[in-house]
Amino acid sequence: MIHKHLKYYTDHLKGDVPAGIVVFLVALPLCLGIAMASGAPLFSGLIAGLIGGLVVAWLSGSQLSVSGPAAGLTVIVLNAIEKIGSFQGFLTALVIAGFLQLVLGFLRAGIIASFFPASVIEGMLAAIGLILIMKQLPHATGYDASFEGDESYMADTAGSSVYALFDSLKAISPGALVISSVGLLIMIIWELSWFKKRKLFTLIPGPLVAVAWGVAYNLTAMKFAPEWAVNNPKHMVTLPVLDHPTALFDQFVFPDWSFLADRQIYTVAVTMTIIASLETLLSLEAVDKLDPLKRIAPTNRELRAQGIGNMISGFIGGLPITAVIVRSSANINAGGRTRIACFVHGVCLLISLLFFAQYLNYIPLACLAAILLQTGYKLAKPKLFKEFFRKGLSQFVPFVVTVGAILATDLLEGMAIGMAVGMIFVIMANYHAAITLTQDGSHYVLSLNKDVSFLNKALLRKFILRIEANSTVVIDASKAGFIDHDIVETIEDFLAAAPDDNISVQLVDLHGKDKMKKHEAHVVLNGRGKKPQAVA
C-alpha cells in the first residue's frame, strides 16, 4: 500500500507543508555542518540535501523518511578524500557506491532490516534522543558553534560531548538561553490539549512559531539591548549567498573518471555502500516505529531510491545520502504525514539558496536547538524506559544495552552489540520453548513444539534423565516443523535404552526420520482424566 492517490496527499497538506518547513530549518545548518566536518565544499552538503528532498522523497517507499547528508559518514568521507587526494575522485567513488546500492535493492538485500528486534530499534531511538539532548544543550546556551556533530552517533565524540555539555553551563550566553528557553516553552504549550483543540493553532506548528520568536527577539535585542542578543555569526545560520540564481549551477562539481584506474576508489565505494545501506535500513525501521499511521516502508525500494540518489549526488558534487533519523523524527514531531513534507523541505532548500539566503542567516541556532531538544525528549521519554522494564528482562536488557552501547561507541557498533544481546535472549527463549516435558504419574509427554535444533540437545538429554523407570512416554512431534539430526540421534539412543528400564515409548507424527517411522503411533493421552503437570 505504498502507492497513494492524489486525495491522500491533499488531505494531509495542512500538516505536511508546515512540517516540511520545520525540517528545512533543521536540515539547513546540518547540511552545512556535515559538509564542513567531511572536509568537502559547503555546497556539497546542500546539494545532497536537495537531492534527498526533491528526488529520493518520490523514489522512496517511505512516507515519512527524510534523506540527506549523514553525519555518521563524515569520518569515512573525510578519510576517503584524504586517501584519494581529490574531491572529484571521491565523487567517482560515490557514483559507484550508488550503483552498488541500486544493485543491492534489486537483489532484495533490504530483507536484513526485518531481523532487527523491536527492543534494539527502540533502544536506538532512545539513544539518539539522549544524544540530541546532549548535543543541543550547548547550542541552547550559546556555547558550542559546531553543528556538524549534532546528528552523529557519538563516533569518537562521547567523551568530548560530555565535556562540552558541562563546559556550556559555565559559559552561558543570556541571549541564546532566552531564545531557546522561550522557544521550548512555546512548543510545550503548543502540545497542550487546549491548543490542539483550536483550529488556528493546529494549522501552525509550534516549531515554526519558536523560530519566528527567535528571529524577532534577536532583531529587537540587537537594536535595543545588544548584550542580550546573539551577535556571534558562529551561533547563527550561515547560508552561502549567491549573486544570482543561475550561480547555483556554478557550484556543481563533476567526478574525475580518470580515478577509475585507482583501486582505492573501489574500497571506498564498497565501504560507503555498506555503511550507508545499514544506516538507511536502521533509520527506516525506526521511522516505521514512530509513524503515527503505522505504515510499513518497503526496504528494497528504499535501497534502490538511495542508490539513485547517491549516483545523482556523485554526478553533480554532493555528499553521500542516507535516510536520517533525526530529520525524520523532526518531521513526524512537526506533524508530517506523507512524502510531501520531505519534498517541501527540498523545495525550501532550493528556494532559500536561490533567493532568501541572506534573510535565513538571521535565524539563531538556539531556535533550532530548542526544536531538536523537544525531538530528543520525545525519543527518550522516561516513560519508554518504564514500559520496557515492565515487559521483562528479555526486552529491557537488549533495550538498555543498545542505548548504552550507542552512547559509548557509535550507531553501527552499538546496534551490533544490542543485536548480539538480543540474539542471546532469543536463543534462550527458543531453548526452553522448543521442548517441553509434562508428567502425569508414571505417564510422560515429551513435546517437540517447533523447530528443534542442536542447541536443544542438552535440554532434551536433561528431560530424558528425568523420566523414571517403569513408565510410559509419548514423544509428540506433531508441532515440529524441523528436527535436527542431533536431536533424532538422541531420541534413537533413548529408544534403544528405554526397554532396559521398562520404559514404553510411543511416537506421534515424527516425520522424515527413516529409522523412526516404524515406531510412529497415535495415542490417546490422559485416559484417566487427569491433567498433566509440567516438570520444572
Secondary structure, DSSP 8 states (H G I E B T S, - for coil): -----HHHHHHTHHHHHHHHHHHHHHHHHHHHHHHHHTTS-HHHHHHHHHHIIIIIHHHSS-SS-EEEE-GGGHHHHHHHHHHHS-HHHHHHHHHHHHHHHHHHHHTTGGGGGGGS-HHHHHHHHHHHHHHHHHHHHHHHTT-----TTTTS--TTTHHHHHHHHHHHTTS--HHHHHHHHHHHHHHHHHTSHHHHTSHHHHHS-HHHHHHHHHHHHHHHHHHH-GGGS---GGGB------SSGGGGGGG-----GGGGG-HHHHHHHHHHHHHHHHHHHHHHHHHHHH-TT-----HHHHHHHHHHHHHHHHHHT---EEEEHHHHHHHHHTT--SHHHHHHHHHHHHHIIIIIHHHHTT-BHHHHHHHHHHHHHHHT-HHHHHHHHHT-HHHHHHHHHHHHHHHHS-HHHHHHHHHHHHHHHHHHHHHHHSEEEEEETTEEEEEE-S-B-GGGHHHHHHHHHH--SS-EEEEE-TT-S-B-HHHHHHHHHHHHHGGGGT-EEEEE--TT-TTTGGGB------TT----EE--
